[in-house]
Amino acid sequence: MVVLTRVILIAVLLSSATAGPASASDYMQAYREHVAALERGDRQAAAEAGERAWRLAEDEIGGSRETALLAYNFASLVYWDRPEDAIAPFVRAGELLGPRADAFGAEDPELGAALCRARRADANAADHKALDQLIDRRRASGETAASIMGARALQMIANRRLEKRQTRKAIAAADEAVDMFRAVAPAVKALQASPLMTGAAARIADIARRSRRDARRQKPVLVEVYRALDDIIEMFGPQTSIETFDPILAVAYGWSAAAGALEETLFDGDEQPSAAEMALADRPAGYGAVKWADGVKPADGECAVVWLARKAPPYPQGDANRGTVGAVVVGYHIGEQGLAEGVRVLSEVPEKSKFSEFALKAVETWRADTASLANPQCRRNRLVVFKFALQL
């Protein structure tokens, strides 16, 4: 949408620049700096110049259409990363344009302001409700044209509903967000990652809430969950270290392991192919596996570690009593003395369980035979996944 907005603004502002004194205006100069920063890929400088252009326009030409477009231009650039800063310019653009705000189509200032209020750090229930109602109202009136902003609003709604354990509603909103992202930006696969993951997480949570007999009928759903999570993992490029491991990738990897824990709990002793195996049946070898940059890790099979001490973490009693299943992804290195070092939790599912605490304590006691690690790369950037599954 930033590119489209730039086209609109260039046409409007250049026409103003040829109309007399405005050609030497401070706001026009700031806007040119904004465009130049965008063209060289400097988003921070572009945002600073964009905000300056808007505020200077307020001082120089007041409540004009150009001022409204500059306000919207700045807001549309920062709304996802700096929602608090985008609310006022979105509101201002809506005030100045009035019915003409329809020119922005599905990414109008009203939706932008509502999304930012719900996304800001101090958002409350009323902010989330207002966003929900706006989307529902537009859906009822047939005004839900696909857009990046609309898809992100649906993504937020899905996350909120998952937090409130409204799993069916979370699945519906997440699926709608994925479809919208695919419609407006099919080549930008990374945009689909968050709603795909929310949809997968909501499906896992929905299965976990069912009776065991009913849950066991959901194996086809688990297959689709695995496929979605594998697709997310494939969206990410090679990783360079556990310290810089992508957090979204780590969460996807954790949810995939959590799906495995749920499957082991529900289908313990089942001789049929697992849902994970079924999900990979028509996919190339290595699909859905974490990839590492060249030189970071040796090829598979070259780092067989001989462990002198390596115990799995016990199941936290409280989580076992509540019937909680899940997984933890832990990264670590092996030091010169064979001890695990730099141990860190990369992701935990579900959050706020005791799984990560128990996993960390276990890995910190591990000790390897250093003679089995002649290649120094074998000591670095190691991953271990713990699945906490119950026997019912």
Buried (B, 14 or more C-beta within 10 A) or exposed (E): BEEEBBEBBEEBBEEBBEEEEBEEBBBBBBBBBBBEBBEEEEBEBBBBBBBBBBBBBBEBBEEBBBBBBBBBBBBBBBBBEBBBBBBBBBBBBBEBBEEEBEEBBBBBBBBBBBBBBBBBEEBEEEBBEBBBEBBEEBEEEEBBEBBBBBBBBBBBBBBBBBEEEBBEBBBBBBBBBBBBBBEBBEEEBEBBBBBBBBBBBBBBBBBBEEEEEEBEEBBEBBBBBBBBBBBBBBBBEEBBBBEEBBEBBBBBBBBBBBBBBBBBBBBEEEEEEBBBEBBBEEEEEEBBEBBBEEEBBEEEEEBEBEEEEBEEBEBBEEBBEEEBBBBBBBBBBBBEEBBBBBBBBBBBBBEEBBBBBBBBEBBEEBBBEBEBBEEEBBBBBBBBBBBBBBEE
